[in-house]
Amino acid sequence: MYVIRLGDGTLRVPQSLTTGDGRLIGNAYVEVVPGDPGYDAWLAESITEEEEAERRRRWREGDEELERAFLAFKAEQD
């Protein structure tokens, strides 16, 4: 998950909720606006929504060969 910078300057920062013993309950985004504590630190590593979409697209395209190999392996197991 990435820190996403929206057009109005708001940041969507990923946050995980865990139990006391460290088990993951869920992942979500919290919104941080200019002036909030930590905003400047998060801003430095943020990407735009368009950059996030491009990264996701490239990841999916790069995943095609791996998916074919997995499906071939799975077919051999049946």
N, C-alpha and C positions, 0 to 999 in steps of 0.2 A: 504494500500500500504506500502511496506517495502523498506528500503534502501538496494539495491542489490549490492553486491561486485563482480565485474567481476574478472576473472583470472589474468588480467594485473594490478589489483589494482584500476581501474576506478570504481567509485561508480555511480549508477543510483539512483538519489534522487527524490522522488515524489514531484511534485509541482502543485498546483491548481491555476487556473486563475479565478478571480472573478471580478464582476462589482463593481462599486463604492458603491453600496448599499448592497454588500455581496452575490449577486446571483452567483452561480457557472456557469462558462462558460465551463470549461473543466479541466481534469486532465492529466498530462503528467509526464515524467521523464526527468530530466536534468542530464547531465554527469558532474561529479566533479572528477578531477584527483589529484593525490598526489601533494601537494604544493599549491593547490587552497585554498582560505580562507574558513574555516569551514570544511575542509576535515577531520581533526582529530576527530572532534566532530561527524561527520556523520559516520566515520569508526567504532567508538565504538558501534554503534547500528546497523551496517550492518549485513546482512546474505548473504550467497552464493546463486547462482542460484539454486543449488541442494537443499539447505535448504528451499528455497522458494517453489520449486516444491513439496517437501515432505509436507510442511505445507498445500499447496493447495490440495494435494491428501487426506491428513487426514481430511481436512475440508469437502471435497466432500463426503467421506465415512461417516462421522458423520452426514451428512445432509440427508441421505437416510430415516431415520425414520421420521424426520420432514416433508420431502416431501410426504411420504405416508400418514401421518396424514392430511396434507393440502389437498391432492387429495381426501381423504375420506370426509373431511369437504366440499370441493367444490362439490363433487357428491351429497351430502345431500342437497345442496342448489338448485340444478337444478330440 
